[in-house]
Each structure stands twice: as C-alpha cells, then as structure tokens.
Amino acid sequence: MKETFKNVYNYLKNPLLQQDANTNLTYRFKIFFQLLLICILTGIAISPIFALFDAIGWIDMKDHKTDILFKEMTAIQILLLGAVLLPIIEEIVFRAPIVLFKKAKSFKIAFYLFTLVFGFIHITNFEMTSNVLLLAPILVLPQILVGAYFGYIRVRFGLLWSMLLHGSYNAIFIILSLIPEL
C-alpha cells in the first residue's frame, strides 16, 4: 500500500494523461482496494476537524444537507442514491471530461480544476454562513482529496473504476452512518 500511496502522491504532483499498461484484473483490484483504503483513511483523518468546528460552534453539522435529505429516505434509498446514482453522475461530470485534454499542460490544468470544482461544489451541503464560507477550503478538503484519488484511478484504469471507487467510498461511510439507526 505504501507504494500505491507514493505513486498517487507523485501522480498528483504532476498528473499526466497516461493509462496504466497493466490490465490484469488482480493487479487492478489490488490497487483499487488500496486506493479505497487511502480514501477511507483520508476521510477518517480529516473528520476530527469537523467535530472540533462543530464543538466550538463555528459550523453546525446538524444542518448538513445530506443528513436532512437522508432523514426522509429508507436505508436502501440512501444507499442507491449516495453509493450508486450520485457517484455515477459525479464521475461523468467531473472525471469523464479530463481525458479530453490531450496536451500535457491543459490536461494538468483540467485535472486540478475538475478536482477543485468537485470539492467546492460540496460546500452546498452546508448551511451557508460566513463561517462556512471562511472555512470552505477545510470543509471540502475531504472531497478535494478523494476527488483527486478518483481522478487518478479514472485516468490510470478508466471511468468505470472511478465510479466503482467513488460508490464504494460513499457506501462505506453511508453504512457506517446507518449503523446507529439499525
């Protein structure tokens, strides 16, 4: 896993439009699961910041729009929306187009731009306050980072892999959030 993290880190410093030549499914699933673990660890590592912001009153996590939306839905509906439908749509919108940029410089700009837009679009999950706007870069940091990981696997393995990674990542956190209610 250390090697995968190093490869992703190096890639994100200088993203290139270059598919992975190794098409062996065992290899690809190994990298996929390592990336999924990296995504999960990233989310877990950043989440205490949100708890701190909530505890000191800078943001109110009870007003998070996904929580409000999910209160009206069954567990199956939440999983279908959050782990299937939204990842497919978001990957088509934010990751599919990046391979259209063939020149190295334009690809790099597109990769970073789509990653940042993907992250910052998630600020709409929060009730807009001056604190939320000021803290926006931190509040969307998990989405920016995992969006970069999704972009990495999209370029290296293809769009279906980024959809699968995105959906799996969301599914894990959705299931964890549903456990107290079961």
Secondary structure as GFF3:
##gff-version 3
##sequence-region A 1 182
A	DSSP	alpha_helix	2	13	.	.	.	ID=ss1
A	DSSP	alpha_helix	25	55	.	.	.	ID=ss2
A	DSSP	three_ten_helix	61	63	.	.	.	ID=ss3
A	DSSP	alpha_helix	65	70	.	.	.	ID=ss4
A	DSSP	alpha_helix	75	80	.	.	.	ID=ss5
A	DSSP	pi_helix	81	85	.	.	.	ID=ss6
A	DSSP	alpha_helix	86	94	.	.	.	ID=ss7
A	DSSP	three_ten_helix	96	100	.	.	.	ID=ss8
A	DSSP	alpha_helix	104	121	.	.	.	ID=ss9
A	DSSP	three_ten_helix	122	125	.	.	.	ID=ss10
A	DSSP	alpha_helix	130	139	.	.	.	ID=ss11
A	DSSP	alpha_helix	141	157	.	.	.	ID=ss12
A	DSSP	alpha_helix	159	178	.	.	.	ID=ss13
A	DSSP	three_ten_helix	179	181	.	.	.	ID=ss14
###
